[in-house]
Amino acid sequence: MTVLTDARIVLPDGVHHGDLHISDGKIVEAASTPGQEVIDLGGRHVVPGFVDMHVHGGAGASYQFGRPDEVRRAAAYHLAHGTTTTMASLVTGAPDDLASAVASLADLAADGVIAGVHLEGPYLARDRCGAHNPSLLRDPDLVEFRRLVRLGRGHVRMITLAPELPGALDLVREAADTGVIAAVGHTDAPGATARTAFDAGARVATHLFNAMRPLHHREGGPIAAAMNDPRVTVELINDGLHVEAAVVRLAFAAAGPSSGPYPPPFKGQAPVDSPSSSPHPPPFNGPAPLDNPSRIALITDAMAAAGMGDGDYSLGGMDVEVRDGRAVLAGGTSIAGSTITMADAFRRAVRDVGVPVHQAAEAASLTPARALGISSRVGSLEPGKDADLVVLDADLRVDWVMRRGIRV
């Protein structure tokens, strides 16, 4: 038994001062056990381990080809920065390359290195392909999709596609029937087509605002369709480059757990929503029910340059230049993923956007876990769930990380 005492425990309904009990890799009800390890956190925040449902690599390594050493290195980098659940994302590739990568990643998912595979492509709109290789884009192909699902052995968890392409809605329906999450993204679809895709079973909007038809007051497109549909989780790349803070704030106000308004952006020490005046805070026995869950899922969309310096990199065979932390296709202006961690996305949500700590933590953990269908195990600090957590310092930076009850 390990007990984290004097902790500011961040739950979906607020920040609670108390103790957190951990046993056999799980969060447990308060109990006293002889020989238990006690760690005094001195009032530091504890948030759930971050769940990144959209990430391509880090530490100079990529998930794209499923090379075990690279996958482990990238996953370890993000784990050290608080991401305890990683969904390895693949950009558009040739059929055999994707098949080989999926088969390899399935082995790594079975070993617990990653939580599964997200196929971002290859069924994307050419005019909205972003950093994907346009020569490898193709129309939805059920035969190819079934092959990838078979090779994934249950670990292909999500596929992003443009719903306006021929055969896309059939693939959305098949994905829903086989337990693969269909996501709308890299699309030029009008709002009606996006709504049809959501009615067919799509449940995620991939990096909202980016690589999709923009919002217009006479044609809301996929952005309005996603934000108005309570069934849909919307991803946001919160790096300050892909989406400006004012727009992130607008998205939280529209699809977050509260209609706002939010307090001013965080400038000092993180507040405690429900501080205790007692020097001996009460034990923690779980959160209050969450009546109106958020649909905002913070993501990194990080590529290999995350954690590295400026320089030249590759994303799915496309040359990428990183300058001042901004990744763009070589010789162009198209953004090619980010270089952040989930800890950065979370902290930016609080400090720059003004999202309350507990709601930012929900967007970085519970909402993506819920979207992926794994919230019974991860995503919040509830008894019975994996002891995946991040201890933060007074400036909301990562102090240390625990995964399944083990400090990393």
Summary of the structure (lengths in Angstrom):
residues: 408
radius of gyration: 20.5
end to end distance: 17.2
largest distance: 66.1
contacts: 1533
relative contact order: 0.18
helix: 28%
strand: 27%
